Amino acid sequence: MAGVVVFCETTEKGIRSASLPALTAGAALAKQQNGTVTAVVIGAGVAAAAQDAARYAAKVIAYDDPKLAAPLAETHAPLLADAVKRAGAGALLGTATSTGKDFLPRAAALLGAGMASDVTAVLGPNRFRRPAYAGNALEEVELSGAVIVASVRQTEFTPAAASASAGAVENASPGTIDALGAEVVGLHATKSARPDLGEAKVVVSGGRGMKAGENFKVLEQLTDLLGGALGASRAACDAGMVPNDLQVGQTGKVVAPQLYIAVAISGAIQHLAGMKGSKVIVAINKDPEAPIFQVADYGLVTTWEAAIPALISEIKKLKAGG
Ligand SMILES: Cc1cc2nc3c(=O)[nH]c(=O)nc-3n(C[C@H](O)[C@H](O)[C@H](O)COP(=O)(O)OP(=O)(O)OC[C@H]3O[C@@H](n4cnc5c(N)ncnc54)[C@H](O)[C@@H]3O)c2cc1C
């Protein structure tokens, strides 16, 4: 079977920018398979998102139903599998966001398909490159079977550019929607004026050495001065200093900004797995032996209490032209 279905996550206005790298990977795979790209959007009131997705794909399949308002893998994964069948496609792709990581393996299981996760390159019609051993090795995997599934690493593919001619939108019936007993109890959206961690050009992350959540306020000041996003190590998240969605690393978010500032973070391999791709890495740590200094381009052996206020004051001076 030829053709690639790309799962596009949605907002009220359109598709999430995190889905654009998956559309790029989808186009690369479709080329290898001599097929076309079909985007799929799922939710309640996704007409605008479907139109938006049509700017990037030859065809869009939209499942629009009030019962699909909550983003549940139980209800959405069967529709991803259905879209693959409708499109007669040989592949299903999405971005390795929290949602993609939740929905895609389940869809793969429903399709009886093999899956490659966190793909960093499309090498052939069913061949991908992906990191292994917390990013310390890269492996090439070949998937067999009539349908293959992959999640792609957002930072490794350039966002797709809109094409001049829009694709056609097909509104598909979701059929019986069964949440299998699962229920969304509440959704607490993080409202932030800062850029998304995955897209920010500057990321300032704090670790366990920040000692308390309130101490992150000083990192927020630095982050905002630099127009960046705030991140954290898993230890800082697990200690409840900051929300879990700030976690950078193997089991958190993968970031690749122009500038990554790691403050009071030791540099465990699981943390490095999420930020090693950053262009310039600055480490601030009081321990000269901290492993973070091995990957840092610039290192400051001192406490954050001494370094961060001084940095903030210097940046303010520079910004004021002084
Ligand atoms: C399966 C698995 C998955 C994992 N996934 C992740 C992940 O996704 N992301 C992640 O981050 N971790 C992850 N971890 C955890 C990881 O192994 C480390 O435990 C964690 O990254 C440590 O966080 P940290 O560097 O903040 O804390 P620590 O290792 O405790 O380091 C704190 C650092 O702060 C420094 N420090 C202390 N006080 C100050 C001060 N005043 N000024 C300056 N520096 C100071 C110390 O010198 C030290 O280097 C994972 C672990 C496992 C087993």
The ligand as a Gaussian input file, in Angstrom:
#p B3LYP/6-31G(d) Opt

LIG

0 1
 C       14.423000       5.952000      32.990000
 C       14.840000       7.327000      33.439000
 C       14.409000       8.416000      32.735000
 C       14.791000       9.703000      33.118000
 N       14.366000      10.778000      32.382000
 C       14.840000      12.011000      32.707000
 C       14.478000      13.157000      31.932000
 O       13.706000      13.080000      30.970000
 N       14.995000      14.349000      32.287000
 C       15.844000      14.514000      33.348000
 O       16.287000      15.655000      33.610000
 N       16.177000      13.451000      34.108000
 C       15.685000      12.217000      33.830000
 N       16.011000      11.174000      34.621000
 C       16.698000      11.446000      35.907000
 C       18.193000      11.614000      35.774000
 O       18.839000      10.364000      35.853000
 C       18.721000      12.515000      36.908000
 O       18.341000      11.970000      38.149000
 C       18.220000      13.943000      36.840000
 O       18.401000      14.476000      35.562000
 C       18.984000      14.785000      37.869000
 O       18.459000      16.084000      37.881000
 P       19.353000      17.286000      38.383000
 O       20.559000      17.402000      37.542000
 O       18.455000      18.474000      38.506000
 O       19.697000      16.863000      39.883000
 P       21.052000      16.384000      40.535000
 O       21.664000      15.256000      39.806000
 O       20.765000      16.230000      41.985000
 O       22.016000      17.632000      40.304000
 C       21.857000      18.866000      40.926000
 C       23.062000      19.713000      40.526000
 O       22.896000      20.997000      41.080000
 C       24.183000      21.468000      41.478000
 N       23.938000      22.495000      42.503000
 C       23.453000      22.331000      43.759000
 N       23.319000      23.526000      44.369000
 C       23.723000      24.458000      43.460000
 C       23.796000      25.875000      43.499000
 N       23.425000      26.570000      44.570000
 N       24.253000      26.513000      42.390000
 C       24.651000      25.815000      41.296000
 N       24.603000      24.477000      41.213000
 C       24.133000      23.808000      42.276000
 C       24.892000      20.252000      41.985000
 O       26.299000      20.442000      41.911000
 C       24.401000      19.176000      41.027000
 O       25.272000      19.024000      39.920000
 C       15.625000       9.873000      34.252000
 C       16.056000       8.760000      34.970000
 C       15.672000       7.494000      34.580000
 C       16.168000       6.317000      35.361000

